[in-house]
Amino acid sequence: MEGIFWRSLRNNLRSVYLLGELPPYPLVLVMNHHSFYDGHLVWFLGQLAGKPTSLLIAEENLRSFPILSLVGALEANRLREALRRLNRGEWVAVFPEGRMGYPGPLGPLRPGALWLAKKAGTPLLPVATRVVLRGFEQPEAFILMGKPLPPEVSLEERLGELLTQLDQILRNTHPRQIPEGFREVLRGRRSLEERVQPWVEALKRLWTSL
C-alpha cells in the first residue's frame, strides 16, 4: 500500500521541497491542514525520518479515505493506542485545527496534540506546509520544519509563525525558482513544457546545423 502513496505523490505533484531537520526520536508532529495531500505528506515525512508514523484523523474522514488506515492512521478517539505507539518510539501526527480549512492563516487549535505530548513525555514538532500551483503545470509541496517544542510552549503561536514565514517565503520567491534553503526531497511529474524541452532544444540544434 505504501507504493500507492509514492505513486500518488510522484504522479500528482511536481516536487516536494523541505527546509529543516527531521528529529530521530518519538514526537507528536503537528501540521496545518489546508490541502488534500497533507495526509500523504505526513506519511512521507515519517518515511524520510525512518519512523513509523500514525496520523490521528476523524472517524468520518477515515471512512472516506480507508487507505489511510493501511499506512497507520488512527481514529482520533484512539488516544491510548496513540500513546502506546509513542512509547514504542514512533511518531504520532495531528492536524490540530481539527478540520481542513481554506489555505489562509492558521485556525484555532484543539488541545489533543498538547495532551498527547504531555502524557507521553515527548516534544511537539510544528510543521508548516503549503501545496501550491505556482509557475508550473503541476502543484508543488513546500514543508517548513520547526524546532521541537516542550508541551509548555504556545503551539498555536509557533505554528502560526511558521505558516506565516512559509507564506512570506513563497510570496518573495519567483514562481519558477526553489526558495532559498529548501531542498527537493521528492521529484514528481514534470510540466508539459519541461518534458518537451529536450526535443525543442534538439530541433533547434538540428536547424542551426543545416
C-alpha positions in Angstrom: 0.0 0.0 0.0 2.9 2.3 0.6 3.6 2.1 -3.1 0.3 3.7 -3.8 1.2 6.7 -1.7 4.6 7.1 -3.5 2.8 6.9 -6.9 0.2 9.4 -5.8 2.8 12.0 -4.8 5.0 11.4 -7.8 2.2 11.4 -10.4 0.3 14.4 -9.0 2.9 16.8 -7.6 5.8 18.3 -9.4 8.1 18.2 -6.4 8.2 18.1 -2.6 10.6 20.6 -1.0 11.8 20.6 2.6 13.6 23.0 4.8 14.6 21.8 8.3 15.7 18.7 10.0 13.8 15.6 11.0 14.4 14.5 14.6 15.2 10.8 15.2 13.2 10.4 18.4 9.5 10.0 19.2 7.4 13.1 19.0 3.9 14.5 18.2 4.0 16.1 14.8 1.5 19.0 14.4 0.8 20.4 10.9 -1.7 22.9 9.4 -4.4 21.2 7.3 -5.2 23.1 4.1 -4.7 20.5 1.4 -5.8 17.1 0.2 -2.2 16.0 0.2 -1.5 16.8 3.9 -2.0 13.2 5.0 0.3 12.0 2.2 2.9 14.4 3.4 2.7 13.3 7.0 3.3 9.7 5.8 6.2 10.9 3.6 7.9 12.8 6.4 7.8 9.6 8.5 9.4 7.7 5.6 12.1 10.3 5.3 12.9 10.1 9.0 12.6 6.3 9.1 9.9 6.5 11.8 6.6 4.6 11.8 4.1 7.4 11.8 0.4 7.4 12.8 -2.0 10.1 11.8 -4.9 10.8 14.1 -8.0 11.7 12.0 -11.7 12.0 12.5 -13.6 8.7 12.0 -15.7 10.1 9.2 -12.5 11.0 7.3 -11.1 7.6 7.8 -14.2 6.1 6.3 -13.9 8.4 3.3 -10.2 7.6 2.9 -9.9 4.0 4.2 -6.4 3.5 2.6 -5.0 5.8 5.3 -5.7 3.1 7.9 -3.4 0.7 5.9 -0.5 3.0 6.5 -1.0 3.6 10.2 -3.8 6.2 10.5 -5.9 6.0 13.7 -9.4 7.3 14.6 -8.9 10.5 16.6 -10.5 8.9 19.7 -7.9 6.1 19.9 -5.6 8.1 22.2 -4.5 5.1 24.3 -3.2 3.4 21.1 -1.5 6.6 20.1 0.2 6.7 23.4 1.4 3.1 23.0 2.9 4.0 19.7 4.7 7.0 21.1 6.1 4.9 23.9 7.4 2.4 21.3 9.4 5.2 19.8 7.1 6.1 16.9 5.7 9.4 15.7 2.1 10.4 16.0 0.8 13.2 13.8 -2.2 15.5 14.5 -3.9 18.3 12.4 -4.6 20.5 15.5 -7.1 22.7 13.6 -9.4 19.7 13.6 -10.5 20.1 10.0 -9.3 21.0 6.6 -9.5 24.8 6.0 -9.0 27.2 3.2 -5.3 27.9 2.6 -5.0 31.0 4.7 -3.8 31.8 8.3 -3.8 29.1 10.9 -7.2 28.4 12.5 -7.9 27.9 16.2 -6.2 24.8 17.6 -7.7 21.9 19.6 -5.9 20.6 22.7 -5.4 17.0 21.6 -1.8 17.3 20.4 -0.7 19.1 23.6 -2.4 16.4 25.7 -0.7 13.6 23.9 2.7 15.2 24.2 2.3 15.8 27.9 1.0 12.2 28.6 3.8 10.6 26.5 6.6 13.0 27.7 7.5 13.7 24.1 8.1 17.1 22.3 5.9 18.7 19.8 7.2 19.2 16.3 5.4 22.1 14.5 5.4 21.7 10.7 4.0 24.3 8.2 3.1 23.1 4.7 1.7 24.5 1.5 0.7 22.7 -1.6 0.5 25.4 -4.3 0.3 25.8 -8.0 3.0 28.3 -9.0 4.8 28.6 -12.3 4.4 25.0 -13.5 1.6 22.7 -14.6 1.7 20.5 -11.5 1.4 21.8 -7.9 4.4 21.7 -5.6 4.5 20.9 -1.9 6.7 23.0 0.5 7.4 21.8 4.0 8.9 24.1 6.7 10.1 22.2 9.8 10.1 24.0 13.1 12.2 23.2 16.2 10.9 20.6 18.6 8.9 22.2 21.5 8.2 21.2 25.0 4.5 21.0 25.7 4.6 24.1 27.8 5.4 26.4 24.8 2.5 28.0 22.9 2.0 25.7 20.0 -0.6 28.0 18.3 1.8 30.9 18.3 4.8 28.9 17.0 2.9 27.0 14.3 1.2 30.2 13.2 4.6 31.9 12.9 6.0 29.1 10.8 3.0 29.2 8.4 3.3 33.0 8.1 7.0 32.6 7.4 6.4 30.0 4.7 3.8 32.1 3.0 6.2 35.1 3.0 9.0 33.0 1.5 6.7 31.8 -1.3 5.4 35.3 -2.0 9.0 36.6 -2.2 10.3 33.8 -4.5 9.9 33.7 -8.3 7.3 31.1 -9.1 9.8 29.0 -11.2 12.6 29.1 -8.6 13.2 26.9 -5.5 13.1 29.1 -2.3 16.5 29.6 -0.7 17.4 26.8 1.7 14.8 24.3 0.5 15.9 21.0 -1.0 14.0 18.7 -3.3 13.2 15.5 -1.4 10.8 14.0 -4.0 10.8 14.6 -7.7 7.4 14.2 -9.3 5.8 14.8 -12.6 7.3 17.5 -14.8 5.2 20.0 -16.6 4.5 19.5 -20.3 6.9 22.3 -21.4 9.6 20.7 -19.2 9.0 17.3 -20.8 9.2 18.6 -24.4 12.1 21.0 -23.8 14.8 18.4 -24.7 13.0 17.8 -28.0 12.8 21.5 -28.7 16.5 22.0 -28.0 17.4 19.1 -30.2 15.3 20.5 -33.1 17.0 23.9 -32.6 20.4 22.3 -32.9 19.3 20.4 -36.0 18.0 23.6 -37.7 21.2 25.6 -36.9 23.4 22.8 -38.3 21.5 22.8 -41.7 
